[in-house]
Amino acid sequence: MTLAQELLELAVATAREAGRMLIDKRPADGPDVVQTKSSPTDVVTQMDRAAEALIIERIRAARPGDGFLGEEGGAQAGASGVRWVVDPIDGTVNYLYDLPDWAVSIAAEVDGEAVAGAVEMPRRGETYTASRGGGARLHTAVGTRDLRVNSQVPLDKALLGTGFGYDAARRARQAQVLTGVLPAVRDIRRGGSCCVDLCSLAAGRLDAYYERGVQAWDIAAGALIVQEAGGRVEGLHGAPAGPELTMAAGPGTFEALHDLLVPLDPLRD
């Protein structure tokens, strides 16, 4: 077993355990404690923190020398060259409202490069996985299938996923960008979870995706899954994907999306 395979197995097992805990312990009337972070719309619950603590505990028990980067717990240094990038609930507002599109996202990096990733969607009954050079797969109760992005989809036939920031001024600017995008594409979907959107792209359920403001923990596993499904994940002009802008699509569609966004100046708030 390669290191990437070993890390992937641990990521999958841990993400599934965290997903089960989040389902089992979710109060019927919603998460019991909701706090805000950057704005009143940027929420965190006790379950976010509990899931991240469980994930770190399980991984640290198996690999005590590894480092971590978590949405709730920040960065923790390690000595092994392996770092785990964790989003315990990507789509916390969906979780809060009992909508199905939220996920547990766990990626393992070796010397700064993601080599394994798992995205667990408990309410959908789906687990998405990828290892560097090993392809991307969707696992469900009825079986496993390899993933492949849609390619060469013209923008006027393309279904795009996107999302919006938490700050009101940024949202207003993103709405302006959207008015330039919407007439050029088939339609827009706003699901509320970056990693769910990326996995939907890898599975052919979306043709493209773009968003400003996503963080490393939002995209670490999902980006690897898209790449291993044959897609590109980048920022503008070949920059790395990240908070400035993240774009993802298959060949042909990616370039068209890039050229559509450039004159709309999506990096300006």
matplotlib code that plots the C-alpha trace (Angstrom):
import matplotlib.pyplot as plt

x = [0.0, 1.4, 1.4, -1.4, -3.6, -2.9, -3.8, -6.9, -8.2, -7.7, -9.5, -12.5, -12.9, -12.6, -14.9, -17.6, -17.4, -17.7, -20.6, -22.4, -21.8, -23.2, -26.3, -26.9, -26.3, -28.0, -30.8, -34.3, -34.8, -31.4, -27.9, -28.0, -25.5, -25.0, -22.3, -21.1, -17.6, -16.8, -20.4, -24.0, -24.3, -21.0, -22.1, -20.4, -22.1, -21.0, -21.2, -18.6, -16.2, -17.2, -16.7, -13.3, -12.2, -13.2, -11.4, -8.2, -8.4, -8.8, -6.1, -3.6, -4.2, -3.1, -0.5, 0.8, 3.5, 1.2, 0.1, -3.4, -5.1, -8.7, -11.5, -12.2, -8.9, -6.4, -3.0, -1.1, 2.4, 3.7, 7.0, 6.2, 5.7, 2.0, -0.6, -4.4, -6.7, -10.1, -13.5, -15.7, -19.0, -18.7, -22.2, -22.9, -26.0, -27.4, -26.7, -28.4, -31.5, -31.5, -30.8, -28.9, -26.0, -23.3, -20.2, -17.2, -14.1, -10.7, -7.5, -4.0, -1.0, 2.5, 5.1, 2.3, 0.6, -2.7, -2.3, -5.6, -9.0, -12.4, -15.7, -18.5, -22.1, -24.1, -27.5, -26.9, -25.4, -22.3, -18.6, -16.2, -12.6, -9.4, -5.7, -3.0, -2.5, -5.1, -8.3, -11.5, -14.5, -18.0, -19.1, -22.7, -24.7, -25.3, -21.6, -18.6, -18.1, -15.2, -15.7, -15.1, -15.9, -17.9, -15.6, -15.9, -19.3, -20.1, -20.9, -24.4, -25.0, -23.1, -24.7, -22.6, -22.2, -21.2, -21.4, -21.4, -19.3, -20.5, -19.8, -22.7, -20.4, -18.7, -22.1, -23.3, -20.2, -20.6, -24.2, -22.8, -20.5, -23.3, -25.3, -22.5, -22.3, -25.9, -26.9, -23.9, -24.6, -27.4, -28.2, -26.7, -26.9, -26.1, -25.9, -24.3, -21.2, -18.0, -16.8, -20.3, -20.2, -16.7, -17.8, -20.9, -18.6, -16.4, -19.5, -20.9, -23.8, -22.3, -20.3, -18.3, -17.9, -16.5, -16.4, -14.5, -13.7, -13.2, -10.5, -8.0, -10.2, -13.1, -11.3, -8.4, -10.2, -12.7, -10.0, -8.1, -11.3, -11.9, -8.4, -8.3, -11.7, -9.9, -10.8, -8.8, -9.0, -7.2, -7.5, -7.4, -4.4, -3.0, -2.9, -3.5, -7.1, -7.8, -9.6, -9.0, -10.9, -11.5, -12.6, -13.1, -14.3, -13.4, -11.2, -12.6, -15.2, -12.6, -10.9, -14.3, -15.3, -11.9, -12.3, -15.9, -14.9, -11.7, -13.5, -16.1, -13.3, -14.4, -11.5, -12.8, -14.8]
y = [0.0, 3.4, 6.3, 8.0, 5.0, 4.7, 8.3, 7.9, 5.0, 6.9, 10.0, 8.0, 6.1, 9.3, 11.4, 8.6, 8.5, 12.2, 12.2, 9.6, 11.6, 14.8, 13.0, 11.2, 14.1, 16.8, 18.2, 17.9, 21.7, 22.5, 22.9, 23.8, 26.6, 29.0, 31.7, 34.0, 34.5, 37.1, 38.4, 37.5, 35.1, 33.3, 30.8, 28.1, 25.5, 23.3, 20.4, 22.0, 22.1, 18.6, 17.1, 18.7, 17.5, 14.0, 14.1, 15.3, 12.8, 9.9, 10.9, 11.8, 8.4, 6.7, 9.2, 11.3, 13.1, 14.8, 18.4, 19.9, 22.9, 23.0, 25.6, 25.9, 25.0, 26.7, 25.4, 22.8, 21.9, 18.4, 16.7, 14.1, 16.1, 15.2, 17.8, 17.2, 19.9, 19.6, 21.2, 19.5, 20.8, 22.5, 24.0, 24.8, 26.9, 23.9, 21.7, 24.3, 24.3, 20.5, 20.8, 17.9, 19.7, 19.7, 17.5, 16.5, 17.2, 15.8, 16.1, 14.9, 16.9, 15.6, 18.4, 20.9, 18.9, 17.2, 13.4, 12.1, 13.5, 12.3, 14.2, 12.5, 13.6, 11.8, 13.1, 12.0, 8.7, 9.5, 9.4, 11.0, 10.0, 10.7, 9.9, 11.7, 9.7, 7.1, 8.7, 9.9, 7.8, 8.0, 5.4, 4.7, 1.9, 0.5, 0.5, 2.5, 4.4, 6.3, 10.0, 12.1, 15.7, 16.9, 18.5, 20.8, 22.1, 25.4, 28.1, 28.6, 24.9, 24.9, 24.6, 26.6, 26.3, 29.3, 30.8, 34.1, 35.7, 36.6, 40.3, 42.4, 44.6, 41.6, 40.0, 43.1, 43.0, 39.3, 40.0, 42.4, 39.8, 37.3, 39.6, 39.3, 35.5, 34.5, 35.6, 33.6, 30.2, 27.6, 28.4, 28.9, 26.8, 27.9, 24.9, 26.4, 24.1, 24.5, 20.9, 19.6, 21.8, 20.5, 16.9, 17.6, 18.9, 15.8, 13.6, 15.5, 17.1, 20.6, 21.7, 24.5, 26.3, 29.6, 31.4, 34.1, 33.8, 30.0, 28.9, 26.0, 23.7, 24.3, 23.1, 20.9, 17.5, 18.7, 20.2, 16.9, 15.0, 17.3, 17.1, 13.3, 13.4, 15.2, 18.8, 22.0, 24.0, 27.3, 31.1, 33.7, 33.7, 30.5, 31.6, 28.9, 28.4, 30.1, 33.0, 35.4, 33.2, 29.5, 28.2, 24.6, 22.9, 20.3, 21.0, 23.6, 24.7, 26.0, 28.2, 29.7, 30.4, 32.0, 34.3, 35.2, 36.2, 38.2, 41.3, 41.1, 41.8, 39.2, 40.0, 43.5, 43.9]
z = [0.0, -1.0, 1.5, -0.5, -0.3, 3.5, 4.0, 1.9, 3.9, 7.1, 5.6, 4.5, 7.7, 9.7, 7.5, 7.7, 11.5, 11.7, 9.4, 11.4, 14.6, 13.0, 11.9, 15.2, 17.5, 15.5, 17.7, 16.1, 16.3, 14.9, 16.3, 20.0, 19.9, 16.9, 17.0, 14.3, 13.0, 10.3, 10.0, 11.2, 8.2, 8.9, 11.5, 13.6, 15.8, 18.6, 16.1, 13.8, 16.8, 18.0, 14.5, 14.0, 17.5, 16.6, 13.3, 14.8, 17.7, 15.3, 12.9, 15.6, 17.2, 14.0, 12.9, 15.9, 14.0, 11.4, 11.3, 10.8, 9.3, 10.4, 9.8, 13.5, 15.2, 12.9, 12.1, 14.2, 13.2, 12.6, 12.0, 9.5, 6.3, 6.2, 7.0, 7.2, 5.9, 7.6, 7.1, 9.7, 8.1, 4.8, 4.4, 8.1, 7.2, 5.2, 8.3, 10.5, 8.3, 7.8, 4.1, 2.5, 0.8, 3.5, 3.9, 5.9, 3.9, 4.8, 2.7, 3.3, 2.0, 1.7, 1.5, 0.6, -2.2, -1.7, -2.3, -0.8, -0.2, 1.0, 1.0, 3.0, 2.3, 5.0, 4.0, 0.4, 1.3, -0.9, -0.3, -2.9, -2.9, -4.8, -4.5, -6.5, -9.7, -8.6, -10.0, -8.4, -7.3, -5.9, -3.4, -2.5, -1.1, -4.5, -5.6, -6.7, -10.0, -11.5, -11.9, -15.0, -15.5, -18.5, -21.1, -24.1, -22.9, -24.5, -22.0, -23.3, -22.5, -19.2, -15.8, -13.3, -9.6, -7.5, -4.0, -2.2, 0.6, 4.0, 3.9, 2.5, 0.3, -1.2, -1.9, -3.7, -5.9, -6.6, -7.7, -10.2, -11.6, -11.7, -13.9, -16.5, -16.1, -16.1, -19.7, -21.1, -19.5, -19.4, -15.7, -12.2, -9.1, -5.6, -3.3, -0.3, 0.0, -2.0, -1.6, -2.6, -5.7, -6.6, -6.2, -8.3, -11.0, -10.8, -11.1, -14.1, -12.3, -12.9, -15.9, -14.1, -10.8, -9.6, -6.3, -4.5, -0.9, -0.4, 2.0, 1.9, 3.9, 1.6, -1.5, -0.5, -0.9, -3.6, -5.8, -5.8, -6.7, -9.6, -10.9, -10.7, -12.6, -15.4, -14.5, -13.8, -10.6, -10.7, -10.1, -12.8, -15.2, -13.9, -10.2, -7.6, -6.6, -3.3, -1.5, -4.4, -6.8, -7.4, -10.8, -11.8, -15.0, -17.6, -20.6, -23.0, -20.6, -18.1, -20.7, -21.8, -18.1, -17.5, -20.5, -19.5, -16.0, -16.8, -18.1, -15.3, -12.8, -10.2, -7.8, -7.0, -3.9]

ax = plt.figure().add_subplot(projection="3d")
ax.plot(x, y, z, "-o")
ax.set_aspect("equal")
plt.show()
